[in-house]
């Protein structure tokens, strides 16, 4: 707990220890990044600064995002709720996503 608070204050990053981050995920300029406890990040994902992976706060069937492989999460993007982002997707800067996104080949 003390280490978590230290990291939040010094680095401005809040990544819950219960989230699932696979090897090969890259966090670029992590300042302001928040990854909630139930979020899942697959390998090859690039996370830019001020990205949030969290709940909607609606209370009804709320949950955390599941991110596919080789996804780019642009700066300031917010992915909220129990959603799935398909492999090889690109989420632009400052996008707020509350529904599933499946990449069309």
C-alpha positions in Angstrom: 0.0 0.0 0.0 2.8 2.4 0.9 4.6 1.6 -2.4 1.4 2.1 -4.4 0.9 5.6 -2.8 4.6 6.4 -3.5 4.3 5.5 -7.2 1.0 7.5 -7.5 2.6 10.6 -6.1 6.0 10.4 -7.7 5.0 9.1 -11.1 1.4 10.1 -11.4 0.4 6.6 -12.4 -2.3 4.4 -10.8 -2.2 0.8 -11.9 -4.1 -1.5 -9.6 -2.2 -4.6 -8.6 -5.2 -6.8 -9.5 -5.3 -5.9 -13.2 -4.0 -8.3 -15.8 -1.2 -7.0 -17.9 0.5 -9.5 -20.2 4.2 -9.3 -21.1 5.0 -7.0 -24.0 2.6 -4.2 -23.0 4.3 -0.8 -23.5 3.4 2.2 -21.4 4.7 5.3 -23.1 4.8 8.5 -21.0 2.7 6.9 -18.3 1.9 10.2 -16.4 -1.8 10.3 -15.6 -2.5 6.7 -16.6 -5.1 4.8 -14.6 -5.7 1.1 -15.0 -8.4 -0.4 -12.8 -8.4 -3.7 -11.0 -10.4 -5.8 -13.5 -8.8 -4.4 -16.7 -7.0 -6.9 -19.0 -4.3 -5.8 -21.4 -3.0 -8.3 -24.0 0.6 -8.4 -25.4 1.7 -5.8 -27.8 -0.6 -3.1 -26.5 0.8 0.5 -26.5 -0.6 2.7 -23.8 0.0 6.5 -24.0 -0.3 9.1 -21.2 -3.5 9.9 -19.4 -5.3 6.7 -20.6 -8.0 5.4 -18.2 -9.2 1.8 -18.2 -12.0 1.8 -15.6 -15.6 1.3 -14.7 -18.5 3.5 -16.0 -19.9 3.9 -12.5 -23.4 3.0 -13.6 -23.5 0.1 -11.1 -25.5 -2.2 -13.5 -23.3 -4.9 -15.0 -20.4 -2.6 -14.6 -16.9 -3.9 -15.2 -13.5 -3.2 -16.7 -12.3 -3.2 -20.3 -10.5 -6.2 -22.0 -8.0 -5.0 -24.5 -6.9 -7.3 -27.4 -3.4 -7.8 -28.8 -1.4 -5.1 -30.6 -3.9 -2.3 -29.7 -2.8 1.4 -29.6 -4.5 3.5 -26.8 -4.0 7.1 -27.8 -3.2 9.9 -25.3 -6.1 10.8 -23.1 -8.4 8.0 -24.2 -10.9 6.7 -21.7 -12.2 3.1 -22.0 -15.0 2.6 -19.5 -17.1 -0.4 -18.6 -17.2 -4.1 -19.4 -16.1 -3.7 -23.0 -13.9 -5.6 -25.5 -11.4 -3.9 -27.8 -10.5 -6.3 -30.7 -6.9 -7.1 -31.8 -5.0 -4.5 -33.9 -7.4 -1.7 -33.1 -6.3 1.9 -32.7 -8.1 4.2 -30.2 -7.5 7.8 -31.1 -6.4 10.5 -28.6 -9.1 11.7 -26.2 -11.7 9.1 -27.4 -14.2 8.0 -24.8 -15.2 4.4 -25.5 -18.1 2.7 -23.7 -19.0 0.0 -26.1 -17.2 -3.0 -27.7 -14.9 -2.2 -30.6 -14.0 -5.1 -32.9 -11.6 -4.4 -35.7 -12.9 -5.3 -39.2 -10.2 -7.0 -41.3 
